[in-house]
Amino acid sequence: MVKFKNIASNWVSNAVEGRADGVTQYRDLVKRFNYFLKRYDKHKEELSHYRARCYELEGELQAIRPEVYRAYQKIDRQQKRLDKLAAENMALRKEFAGIKEKLNQQPPGAGPVDLIGADFAGASGPPGGLTGWPGPPPQHRHRLPIREPSHHHQPRPASPVKLSSLVICITKFLWVYC
């Protein structure tokens, strides 16, 4: 902007003094003005393009926002589950190390070690004072009904839909392969 003011003031001063190069300066001033006008139009078009792109992206964001929210919730749930399972895994590893240590402390040839009842030392039976545990429930095999030898299967007539689809398949086959 400063250059433009300087050029304009020079042109005016040259025109007042009656110099001949004032006309050439005027032409230069018009050329520069047109150049800056074209650049302004170009920037204005770019601005409108970027504004439209911004509106478009905001619309996509509005459409995706609930899905992203649910995804973040799912990630949080999975992270909590991972932390819980990692803690449980660590506890089981410690328990396994304790059982392994008990096995290593036993002298060779001493017989089996009671690893399950070791926590209930002095108890005569299962934990909680129960005298006996019930076994698994009996599993009965479901018997299929048996038909008498004289009872034969009655064939049922085919439905019209099946017949029409069969006719269509046969005609297609005949058209293709004959």
C-alpha positions as CSV (number, residue, x, y, z in Angstrom):
1,M,0.0,0.0,0.0
2,V,2.9,2.3,0.7
3,K,4.4,1.8,-2.7
4,F,1.0,2.7,-4.3
5,K,0.8,5.9,-2.3
6,N,4.4,6.8,-3.3
7,I,3.7,6.1,-7.0
8,A,0.5,8.2,-6.9
9,S,2.2,11.1,-5.2
10,N,5.1,11.0,-7.6
11,W,2.7,11.0,-10.6
12,V,0.8,13.9,-9.2
13,S,3.9,15.9,-8.5
14,N,5.2,15.1,-12.0
15,A,1.9,16.0,-13.6
16,V,1.9,19.4,-11.7
17,E,5.4,20.2,-12.7
18,G,4.6,19.4,-16.4
19,R,7.0,16.5,-16.9
20,A,6.5,14.2,-19.9
21,D,7.2,11.0,-17.9
22,G,4.0,11.5,-15.8
23,V,2.0,9.7,-18.5
24,T,4.3,6.6,-18.3
25,Q,4.0,6.7,-14.6
26,Y,0.2,6.8,-14.9
27,R,0.3,3.7,-17.1
28,D,2.6,1.9,-14.7
29,L,0.2,2.9,-11.9
30,V,-2.8,1.5,-13.8
31,K,-0.9,-1.8,-14.6
32,R,0.0,-2.2,-11.0
33,F,-3.6,-1.4,-9.9
34,N,-4.9,-4.0,-12.3
35,Y,-2.4,-6.5,-11.1
36,F,-3.4,-6.0,-7.5
37,L,-7.0,-6.1,-8.4
38,K,-6.5,-9.5,-10.1
39,R,-4.6,-10.8,-7.1
40,Y,-7.5,-9.6,-4.8
41,D,-10.0,-11.4,-7.0
42,K,-7.9,-14.6,-6.9
43,H,-7.6,-14.4,-3.1
44,K,-11.3,-13.8,-2.8
45,E,-12.1,-16.9,-4.9
46,E,-9.7,-19.0,-2.7
47,L,-11.3,-17.6,0.4
48,S,-14.8,-18.6,-0.8
49,H,-13.4,-22.1,-1.8
50,Y,-11.9,-22.6,1.6
51,R,-15.0,-21.3,3.3
52,A,-17.1,-23.8,1.4
53,R,-14.7,-26.6,2.2
54,C,-14.8,-25.7,5.9
55,Y,-18.7,-25.9,5.9
56,E,-18.4,-29.2,4.2
57,L,-16.0,-30.6,6.8
58,E,-18.1,-29.2,9.6
59,G,-21.1,-31.1,8.2
60,E,-19.1,-34.3,8.0
61,L,-17.9,-33.8,11.6
62,Q,-21.5,-33.4,12.7
63,A,-22.4,-36.6,11.1
64,I,-19.5,-38.5,12.5
65,R,-19.4,-37.0,16.0
66,P,-21.9,-39.5,17.6
67,E,-20.0,-42.5,16.1
68,V,-16.6,-41.1,17.4
69,Y,-18.2,-40.6,20.8
70,R,-19.3,-44.2,20.9
71,A,-15.9,-45.4,19.7
72,Y,-14.2,-43.5,22.5
73,Q,-16.6,-45.0,25.1
74,K,-15.9,-48.4,23.7
75,I,-12.1,-47.8,23.9
76,D,-12.5,-46.7,27.5
77,R,-14.5,-49.8,28.4
78,Q,-11.9,-52.0,26.7
79,Q,-9.1,-50.2,28.5
80,K,-10.8,-50.8,31.9
81,R,-11.3,-54.5,31.0
82,L,-7.6,-54.7,29.9
83,D,-6.5,-53.3,33.2
84,K,-8.8,-55.7,35.2
85,L,-7.5,-58.7,33.2
86,A,-3.9,-57.6,33.6
87,A,-4.4,-57.4,37.4
88,E,-6.1,-60.8,37.4
89,N,-3.3,-62.2,35.3
90,M,-0.7,-60.9,37.7
91,A,-2.5,-62.5,40.7
92,L,-2.8,-65.8,38.8
93,R,0.9,-65.7,38.0
94,K,1.8,-65.2,41.7
95,E,-0.5,-68.0,42.7
96,F,1.1,-70.3,40.0
97,A,4.6,-69.3,41.3
98,G,3.5,-70.3,44.8
99,I,2.2,-73.7,43.7
100,K,5.3,-74.3,41.7
101,E,7.4,-73.5,44.7
102,K,5.5,-76.0,46.8
103,L,6.1,-78.6,44.2
104,N,9.8,-77.8,44.1
105,Q,10.1,-78.0,48.0
106,Q,8.8,-81.5,48.2
107,P,11.5,-84.2,48.5
108,P,11.7,-86.6,45.6
109,G,9.6,-89.8,45.9
110,A,7.5,-88.3,48.7
111,G,4.2,-88.8,46.9
112,P,1.6,-86.4,45.6
113,V,1.2,-83.0,47.1
114,D,-2.3,-81.8,48.1
115,L,-2.2,-78.4,46.3
116,I,-6.0,-77.8,46.5
117,G,-6.5,-78.7,50.1
118,A,-3.3,-77.0,51.2
119,D,-5.3,-73.8,52.0
120,F,-7.7,-75.8,54.2
121,A,-5.1,-77.4,56.5
122,G,-6.8,-79.2,59.4
123,A,-10.2,-79.4,57.6
124,S,-11.6,-82.9,57.4
125,G,-13.6,-82.3,54.2
126,P,-14.5,-79.7,51.7
127,P,-14.4,-76.1,52.6
128,G,-17.4,-74.6,54.5
129,G,-18.0,-77.7,56.5
130,L,-19.8,-79.5,53.7
131,T,-19.8,-83.3,54.1
132,G,-20.1,-84.2,50.5
133,W,-20.3,-82.6,47.2
134,P,-23.0,-83.6,44.7
135,G,-21.6,-84.8,41.4
136,P,-22.6,-83.4,38.1
137,P,-26.2,-83.7,37.1
138,P,-27.1,-86.9,35.3
139,Q,-27.3,-86.5,31.6
140,H,-30.1,-88.3,29.9
141,R,-30.0,-88.8,26.2
142,H,-33.1,-87.7,24.5
143,R,-34.7,-90.6,22.7
144,L,-36.1,-90.0,19.2
145,P,-39.5,-91.4,18.5
146,I,-39.4,-94.6,16.5
147,R,-41.9,-95.2,13.7
148,E,-43.4,-98.6,13.3
149,P,-42.3,-100.4,10.2
150,S,-45.8,-100.3,8.7
151,H,-46.0,-96.5,9.1
152,H,-44.6,-95.0,5.9
153,H,-43.9,-91.4,5.1
154,Q,-46.7,-89.8,3.2
155,P,-45.4,-87.7,0.3
156,R,-46.8,-84.2,0.3
157,P,-47.6,-82.3,-2.9
158,A,-45.2,-79.6,-3.9
159,S,-46.3,-76.0,-3.4
160,P,-47.0,-73.9,-6.6
161,V,-44.1,-71.6,-5.7
162,K,-41.6,-74.5,-5.8
163,L,-43.1,-75.8,-9.0
164,S,-42.8,-72.4,-10.7
165,S,-39.2,-72.0,-9.6
166,L,-38.4,-75.5,-10.8
167,V,-39.9,-74.7,-14.2
168,I,-37.9,-71.4,-14.4
169,C,-34.7,-73.3,-13.6
170,I,-35.3,-75.9,-16.2
171,T,-36.1,-73.4,-18.9
172,K,-33.0,-71.4,-18.1
173,F,-31.0,-74.6,-18.3
174,L,-32.5,-75.5,-21.6
175,W,-31.8,-72.0,-23.0
176,V,-28.2,-72.0,-21.9
177,Y,-27.1,-75.5,-22.7
178,C,-29.4,-76.5,-25.6
